[in-house]
Amino acid sequence: MSAPVCENKLQCQLNGLVGTAMFLSVMILLWAGYDMLSTGMPLKGALFLALLLAPTLASVAFAALLKQTGRYLGWAGLAFTAGGAVWGVFVLNGVTHL
């Protein structure tokens, strides 16, 4: 139990799941950014994709803020962060190419 807010095993497991979802969301955002740049996507399309990926960015920002402040994320934080990752995968599958 090495996370700074671990008081028990469940908290550490939740922190690990949130960290994994956050990492996946960051990879999704980087993938989408690379896809936009490498295909020469027009500005209108890039803004539309960025708008579609806003929930993923919000989940990363939320998790990073709570981790930075050392607060416990809990089940709601896990649901929000994992939901952002799932939404990002959905957008990548539907809009861009995996």
C-alpha positions in Angstrom: 0.0 0.0 0.0 2.2 2.8 -1.3 -0.3 5.4 -2.5 -0.3 8.4 -0.2 -4.1 8.1 0.6 -4.2 4.4 1.2 -5.7 3.5 4.5 -6.7 0.0 3.5 -6.4 -2.5 0.7 -9.7 -1.4 -1.0 -8.5 2.2 -1.3 -5.2 1.1 -2.9 -7.1 -1.1 -5.4 -9.4 1.8 -6.3 -6.3 4.1 -6.7 -4.8 1.5 -9.0 -8.0 1.3 -11.1 -8.3 5.0 -11.3 -4.6 5.3 -12.3 -5.1 2.7 -15.0 -8.2 4.5 -16.4 -6.3 7.8 -16.3 -3.4 6.3 -18.2 -5.7 4.9 -20.8 -7.5 8.2 -21.2 -4.2 10.0 -21.7 -3.2 7.5 -24.3 -6.5 8.0 -26.1 -6.0 11.8 -26.1 -2.5 11.4 -27.4 -3.7 8.9 -30.1 -6.4 11.3 -31.2 -4.0 14.2 -31.3 -1.5 12.2 -33.4 -4.3 11.2 -35.7 -5.5 14.8 -36.1 -1.9 16.0 -36.9 -0.8 13.1 -39.1 -3.9 13.1 -41.3 -4.0 16.9 -41.8 -7.5 17.1 -40.4 -9.2 20.4 -41.1 -9.8 22.7 -38.2 -13.6 22.1 -38.2 -13.0 18.3 -37.9 -10.4 18.7 -35.3 -12.6 20.9 -33.2 -15.5 18.4 -33.5 -13.2 15.6 -32.4 -11.9 17.7 -29.5 -15.5 18.4 -28.5 -16.3 14.7 -28.6 -13.3 13.9 -26.5 -14.1 16.6 -23.9 -15.5 14.0 -21.3 -12.2 12.1 -21.6 -10.2 15.2 -21.0 -12.5 16.1 -18.1 -12.0 12.7 -16.4 -8.2 13.1 -16.7 -8.3 16.5 -15.2 -10.6 15.4 -12.4 -8.4 12.4 -11.5 -5.2 14.4 -11.7 -6.6 17.2 -9.5 -7.7 14.7 -6.8 -4.5 12.8 -7.0 -2.5 16.1 -6.8 -4.4 17.2 -3.7 -4.1 13.7 -2.1 -7.8 13.3 -1.7 -9.5 9.9 -1.8 -11.3 9.3 -5.2 -13.9 6.7 -4.1 -16.4 4.9 -6.2 -17.7 8.1 -7.8 -14.2 9.1 -8.9 -13.6 5.7 -10.3 -16.9 5.7 -12.2 -16.2 9.2 -13.6 -12.6 8.4 -14.6 -13.4 5.0 -16.1 -16.4 6.5 -17.8 -14.1 9.0 -19.5 -11.8 6.2 -20.7 -14.8 4.2 -22.0 -16.1 7.2 -23.8 -12.7 7.8 -25.3 -12.5 4.3 -26.7 -16.1 4.7 -28.1 -15.1 7.9 -29.8 -11.9 6.4 -31.2 -13.8 3.4 -32.6 -16.5 5.5 -34.0 -14.7 8.6 -35.4 -11.0 7.8 -35.9 -9.2 4.6 -36.7 -7.6 2.4 -34.0 
